[in-house]
Amino acid sequence: MSHPVLAGVDGSERSLAAVGWAAREAASRGLPLRLLHASPPLPDPAVPAPAADRLRHLGERTLQRVAADLGDRCPDVEVLCEQTDDDPAAALLAAARDAGLLVVGTRGTGGFDGLAVGRVALRVAAAAPCPVVLVPEQPGAFGEGLRAALGADQIVVGFDAHHPVGEVADFAFSAAEARGAGLRVVRAWALPAEAVSARILVVTEEDRATWEDQEVLRLSDALRPWREKYPHVATRTEVLLLHPAEALLNTSQGAALLVVGRRTDPRARAAGGRLGPITHAVLHHARCPVAVVPHA
């Protein structure tokens, strides 16, 4: 990754947590951090201009305050600030064309109580041209809670050995290497079709062990190119007879980061992007930051 880390800022606790996460990532990779605040025009034309100006000024002060705080806590990170009058999602997607990574909070200042992931976060996760990390709210965005989470020594990635995705594997291994973290590679599998009859499931322990051993060997073979490319990353593999979303959520508890993929289907891209059901479930239920990596 050679392009800047981009983070969306709106003053909410989740966006501050995202900025803290982005700053740590920029520091670990020696990259600048670009902060973006979007203040779209108010939809009601009857709102007086001074009120709109005050909102814009509030956005500028928010950026200045966050940048000053980062300057004290991360003096080695170059921080760039930008404000725009565009819609937040549109502004972030446009800026992401020149970013190596986009980091946002799972929710901003809008939405309602109980909403796990907001509109802007879902839209950028589904359509950004670069990897997107969604960061849940942490107690004290720049306090001990976030530092403890960032210090977690494990990254989790979902990996299908039958259809290995290089972009996802590269991102996960690279992130683990930059952080000096271990990498836990999770392969969720299901019983073969021949194990299921029309009426009853008949599986002996011997059959299950044989199929599981085959999955373990296939996973090991599929990971070999990345283990050779990143020899200093301590890798642990796990093959689980679970639904993929359940396997990822179970193994990512307490992790520094969970990495999943998003297919960049041309038809979905024309419609503004699309998240698959596994990624969608993970984003709504994970308690750690989640990286969504686009791939062909």
C-alpha positions as CSV (number, residue, x, y, z in Angstrom):
1,M,0.0,0.0,0.0
2,S,1.5,3.3,-1.1
3,H,-1.4,5.7,-1.2
4,P,-2.7,7.6,1.9
5,V,-5.0,6.2,4.5
6,L,-8.3,8.1,4.2
7,A,-10.7,8.5,7.2
8,G,-14.2,10.1,7.3
9,V,-14.8,12.5,10.2
10,D,-18.2,13.8,11.4
11,G,-17.5,14.3,15.1
12,S,-19.3,11.2,16.3
13,E,-17.7,8.8,18.7
14,R,-17.6,6.1,16.0
15,S,-15.8,8.4,13.6
16,L,-13.3,9.3,16.2
17,A,-12.7,5.6,16.8
18,A,-12.2,5.3,13.1
19,V,-9.7,8.1,13.0
20,G,-7.7,6.6,15.8
21,W,-7.7,3.2,14.0
22,A,-6.7,4.9,10.7
23,A,-3.9,6.8,12.5
24,R,-2.4,3.6,13.9
25,E,-2.6,2.0,10.4
26,A,-0.9,5.0,8.8
27,A,1.8,5.0,11.4
28,S,2.5,1.3,11.0
29,R,2.9,1.7,7.2
30,G,4.6,5.1,7.1
31,L,1.8,6.7,5.2
32,P,0.0,10.1,5.5
33,L,-3.5,10.2,7.0
34,R,-6.1,12.2,5.1
35,L,-9.1,13.4,7.1
36,L,-12.3,14.2,5.2
37,H,-15.4,16.0,6.6
38,A,-18.5,16.5,4.4
39,S,-21.0,19.2,5.1
40,P,-23.7,18.9,2.4
41,P,-26.0,21.8,1.8
42,L,-29.1,21.7,4.0
43,P,-32.1,20.4,2.0
44,D,-34.5,23.1,3.3
45,P,-34.0,26.3,1.2
46,A,-35.8,28.2,3.9
47,V,-32.9,27.7,6.3
48,P,-31.0,31.0,6.6
49,A,-27.5,31.2,5.2
50,P,-25.9,32.0,8.5
51,A,-27.1,28.7,9.9
52,A,-25.5,26.8,7.0
53,D,-22.3,28.8,7.5
54,R,-22.3,27.9,11.2
55,L,-22.6,24.2,10.3
56,R,-19.7,24.5,7.9
57,H,-17.6,26.3,10.5
58,L,-18.5,23.6,13.0
59,G,-17.1,21.0,10.6
60,E,-13.9,23.0,10.2
61,R,-13.4,23.2,13.9
62,T,-14.1,19.4,14.2
63,L,-11.3,18.7,11.7
64,Q,-8.9,21.1,13.4
65,R,-9.6,19.6,16.8
66,V,-9.1,16.0,15.6
67,A,-5.9,16.9,13.7
68,A,-4.5,18.7,16.8
69,D,-5.3,15.7,19.0
70,L,-3.6,13.3,16.4
71,G,-0.6,15.7,16.3
72,D,-0.1,15.2,20.0
73,R,-0.7,11.4,20.0
74,C,0.8,10.4,16.6
75,P,3.5,13.1,15.9
76,D,5.1,10.9,13.2
77,V,2.0,10.8,11.1
78,E,1.4,13.5,8.4
79,V,-2.2,14.6,8.8
80,L,-4.0,16.2,5.9
81,C,-7.5,17.8,6.3
82,E,-10.2,18.4,3.7
83,Q,-13.7,19.7,3.9
84,T,-16.4,19.3,1.2
85,D,-20.0,20.3,0.6
86,D,-20.8,17.0,-1.1
87,D,-22.9,14.2,0.3
88,P,-20.7,12.2,2.7
89,A,-20.9,8.9,0.9
90,A,-20.3,10.5,-2.5
91,A,-17.4,12.5,-1.1
92,L,-15.7,9.5,0.5
93,L,-16.1,7.3,-2.6
94,A,-14.6,10.1,-4.8
95,A,-11.7,10.6,-2.4
96,A,-11.1,6.8,-2.2
97,R,-10.0,6.7,-5.8
98,D,-6.6,8.1,-4.6
99,A,-6.5,6.2,-1.2
100,G,-4.9,2.9,-0.3
101,L,-7.4,2.4,2.5
102,L,-10.7,4.0,3.6
103,V,-11.6,3.9,7.3
104,V,-15.1,4.9,8.6
105,G,-17.1,4.4,11.7
106,T,-19.9,1.9,11.5
107,R,-22.3,4.8,12.1
108,G,-22.2,8.5,12.1
109,T,-24.2,11.2,13.8
110,G,-27.4,10.2,11.9
111,G,-29.5,7.0,12.1
112,F,-31.4,5.7,15.2
113,D,-30.8,3.8,18.4
114,G,-30.1,0.2,17.7
115,L,-28.8,0.8,14.1
116,A,-25.6,-1.3,13.8
117,V,-24.3,0.0,10.5
118,G,-25.3,3.3,8.9
119,R,-26.1,4.2,5.3
120,V,-22.8,5.9,4.5
121,A,-20.7,3.0,5.9
122,L,-22.7,0.4,4.0
123,R,-22.5,2.4,0.8
124,V,-18.8,2.9,0.9
125,A,-18.2,-0.7,1.9
126,A,-20.2,-1.8,-1.1
127,A,-18.7,0.5,-3.7
128,A,-15.3,1.9,-2.8
129,P,-12.5,1.1,-5.2
130,C,-10.0,0.4,-2.3
131,P,-10.3,-1.7,0.9
132,V,-12.7,-0.2,3.5
133,V,-12.4,-0.7,7.2
134,L,-15.5,-0.2,9.4
135,V,-14.7,0.5,13.0
136,P,-17.3,0.1,15.8
137,E,-17.5,2.6,18.6
138,Q,-14.9,2.1,21.3
139,P,-15.0,3.5,24.8
140,G,-12.9,6.7,24.6
141,A,-12.0,7.1,20.9
142,F,-8.4,8.1,21.7
143,G,-8.3,6.4,25.1
144,E,-7.3,3.2,26.7
145,G,-10.2,1.2,25.1
146,L,-9.1,1.9,21.6
147,R,-5.4,1.4,22.3
148,A,-6.1,-2.0,23.8
149,A,-8.2,-3.0,20.8
150,L,-5.4,-1.8,18.4
151,G,-2.9,-3.7,20.4
152,A,-4.7,-7.0,19.9
153,D,-2.2,-9.5,18.4
154,Q,-4.4,-11.3,16.0
155,I,-6.0,-10.6,12.6
156,V,-8.7,-13.0,11.2
157,V,-9.4,-13.6,7.5
158,G,-12.0,-15.7,5.8
159,F,-10.5,-17.8,3.1
160,D,-12.1,-20.2,0.6
161,A,-9.4,-22.7,-0.4
162,H,-11.6,-23.8,-3.3
163,H,-11.7,-20.3,-4.7
164,P,-8.7,-18.4,-3.3
165,V,-8.8,-14.6,-3.6
166,G,-5.4,-13.1,-3.9
167,E,-6.5,-9.5,-3.0
168,V,-8.0,-10.6,0.3
169,A,-5.1,-12.8,1.2
170,D,-2.6,-10.1,0.4
171,F,-4.4,-7.5,2.4
172,A,-4.7,-9.8,5.5
173,F,-1.0,-11.0,5.3
174,S,0.2,-7.4,4.7
175,A,-1.9,-6.0,7.6
176,A,-0.5,-8.7,9.9
177,E,3.1,-8.0,8.8
178,A,2.7,-4.3,9.3
179,R,1.3,-4.7,12.8
180,G,3.6,-7.6,13.9
181,A,0.4,-9.6,14.5
182,G,-0.5,-13.2,14.1
183,L,-2.9,-14.2,11.3
184,R,-5.7,-16.7,11.8
185,V,-7.1,-18.0,8.5
186,V,-10.6,-19.4,8.8
187,R,-12.1,-21.8,6.3
188,A,-15.8,-22.6,6.8
189,W,-16.9,-25.8,5.1
190,A,-20.0,-27.9,4.7
191,L,-20.5,-31.7,4.3
192,P,-20.3,-32.9,0.7
193,A,-23.5,-33.3,-1.2
194,E,-23.2,-37.1,-1.2
195,A,-23.4,-37.1,2.6
196,V,-27.0,-35.8,2.5
197,S,-29.8,-38.1,1.4
198,A,-33.3,-36.9,0.5
199,R,-34.6,-37.7,4.0
200,I,-31.7,-38.3,6.5
201,L,-28.2,-37.2,7.1
202,V,-25.9,-40.1,7.5
203,V,-22.3,-39.3,8.5
204,T,-19.9,-41.5,10.3
205,E,-17.1,-40.0,12.4
206,E,-14.6,-41.6,10.1
207,D,-16.1,-40.0,7.0
208,R,-16.3,-36.6,8.7
209,A,-12.6,-36.8,9.8
210,T,-11.6,-37.8,6.2
211,W,-13.4,-34.8,4.7
212,E,-12.1,-32.5,7.3
213,D,-8.5,-33.7,6.7
214,Q,-9.0,-33.0,3.0
215,E,-10.1,-29.5,3.7
216,V,-7.1,-28.9,6.0
217,L,-4.7,-30.1,3.3
218,R,-6.4,-28.0,0.6
219,L,-6.3,-24.9,2.8
220,S,-2.6,-25.5,3.5
221,D,-1.8,-25.9,-0.2
222,A,-3.8,-22.8,-1.2
223,L,-2.0,-20.6,1.4
224,R,1.5,-21.6,0.4
225,P,2.2,-18.7,-2.0
226,W,1.3,-16.1,0.7
227,R,3.2,-17.9,3.5
228,E,6.3,-17.8,1.2
229,K,5.7,-14.1,0.4
230,Y,5.2,-13.2,4.0
231,P,7.6,-15.5,5.9
232,H,7.5,-13.5,9.1
233,V,3.8,-13.7,9.6
234,A,2.8,-16.4,12.1
235,T,-0.2,-18.1,10.5
236,R,-2.7,-20.3,12.2
237,T,-5.3,-22.2,10.1
238,E,-8.7,-23.3,11.3
239,V,-11.3,-25.4,9.4
240,L,-14.8,-25.2,10.9
241,L,-18.0,-27.1,10.0
242,L,-20.1,-23.9,10.4
243,H,-21.9,-21.3,8.3
244,P,-19.2,-18.9,7.1
245,A,-20.7,-15.9,8.9
246,E,-20.9,-17.8,12.2
247,A,-17.4,-19.1,11.8
248,L,-16.0,-15.6,11.2
249,L,-17.9,-14.0,14.0
250,N,-16.9,-16.7,16.5
251,T,-13.2,-16.6,15.7
252,S,-13.0,-12.8,15.5
253,Q,-14.0,-12.1,19.1
254,G,-11.2,-9.9,20.5
255,A,-9.3,-9.7,17.2
256,A,-7.6,-6.5,16.0
257,L,-9.3,-6.9,12.6
258,L,-11.5,-9.2,10.6
259,V,-10.9,-9.3,6.8
260,V,-13.5,-10.4,4.3
261,G,-13.9,-9.9,0.5
262,R,-16.4,-8.2,-1.8
263,R,-16.7,-9.2,-5.4
264,T,-16.6,-6.3,-7.8
265,D,-19.3,-7.6,-10.2
266,P,-19.7,-5.0,-13.1
267,R,-23.5,-5.2,-12.8
268,A,-23.4,-4.6,-9.1
269,R,-20.9,-1.7,-9.6
270,A,-23.2,-0.1,-12.1
271,A,-25.9,-0.2,-9.5
272,G,-23.7,1.4,-6.8
273,G,-22.1,-1.8,-5.5
274,R,-23.4,-4.7,-3.5
275,L,-22.4,-6.6,-0.4
276,G,-22.9,-10.4,-0.2
277,P,-24.9,-12.0,2.6
278,I,-21.9,-13.2,4.5
279,T,-20.2,-9.8,4.5
280,H,-23.5,-8.1,5.3
281,A,-24.0,-10.3,8.3
282,V,-20.4,-9.8,9.5
283,L,-20.7,-6.0,9.3
284,H,-23.8,-6.0,11.4
285,H,-22.7,-8.3,14.1
286,A,-18.9,-8.1,14.4
287,R,-17.5,-6.4,17.5
288,C,-14.1,-5.7,16.0
289,P,-13.1,-3.6,13.0
290,V,-13.9,-5.2,9.7
291,A,-12.0,-4.8,6.5
292,V,-13.9,-5.3,3.2
293,V,-11.5,-5.9,0.4
294,P,-12.8,-5.6,-3.3
295,H,-11.7,-8.3,-5.7
296,A,-12.5,-9.4,-9.2
